[in-house]
Amino acid sequence: MAAKKSSASKVPAVSKVVSSTPVRNSAVPPKSVAGPASRKISAPTFQEIALRAYYISHSGTGGSEDENWFRAERELGGGV
């Protein structure tokens, strides 16, 4: 008795099977490098605080020298 050919043999062969897209194959940077959370934020320098305090005092909304200094530290992120 002759063996029947399966119906799967009638399907044309695919030369290359693509299982993913180029986007999925792109390199993804490690989490420790990406994102603003990994950046180290440095404290403002004396000169940066002094300059900001100067601008506050000349803006018309400033107070005493100390108040301007403390406000400048808060605005620049140095007054923790």
Secondary structure, DSSP 4 states (H G I P E B T S, - for coil): -PPPPPGGGGSPPPS----S-TTTTS----TTTSSGGGSPPPPPPHHHHHHHHHHHHTTT---SHHHHHHHHHHHHT---
